[in-house]
């Protein structure tokens, strides 16, 4: 049995253009068809914790949360430092993968509202992805604090024991930062799209959008809410436990079972 690696993912929401606050969209990213894990599938930005995400110094860069509070929110993590790493990894991966940075400068969310800022942070993003600069260095140079207080714990999924690559993933939800534009990295991710949860579910049913089970269940849950504020409000009351599904081969087909017994057979392949 493979031990799952700790990971974080961020569900970014924005009001649907032209519809005010009456409907919202979710940012989805398409994984490269040659990816080792869930290739050619639409997911949310995210990735595994890096050691630099939970060093002794990272807590001071997190606004609105500390290690003890993080550990109290996230069940079954071994230390406050690693718990803080969930917020740091989620924000870092979101910046690396789609260029959106959830951070404060002087108490206000960062906006890339000048060509000079756009270019400067584009370079930072490339340097991070190339391993030239550390996330902590970027934050220190720019005088930034991570907007950890804007990430709300949404769900916890553990990759089934059946698979050779396994992850213990904490899902967070947040409002996408204004004054920034999402752009997929073109390496791990080949596309990105803003889409309403209902449209995503419809496209999945039409075999036009491949989603793995945690993504599908997330979209089903989000489709029950009307506004972003409603989503966030409900997350403050939600009781979350880890979900470990089971994969079984039945009649030559892999069937994935939820803990409540629901079965999912032959998730449709993407046609895009």
Order of alpha helices (4+ residues) and beta strands (2+ residues): beta-beta-beta-beta-alpha-alpha-beta-beta-alpha-alpha-beta-beta-beta-beta-alpha-alpha-alpha-beta-beta-beta-beta
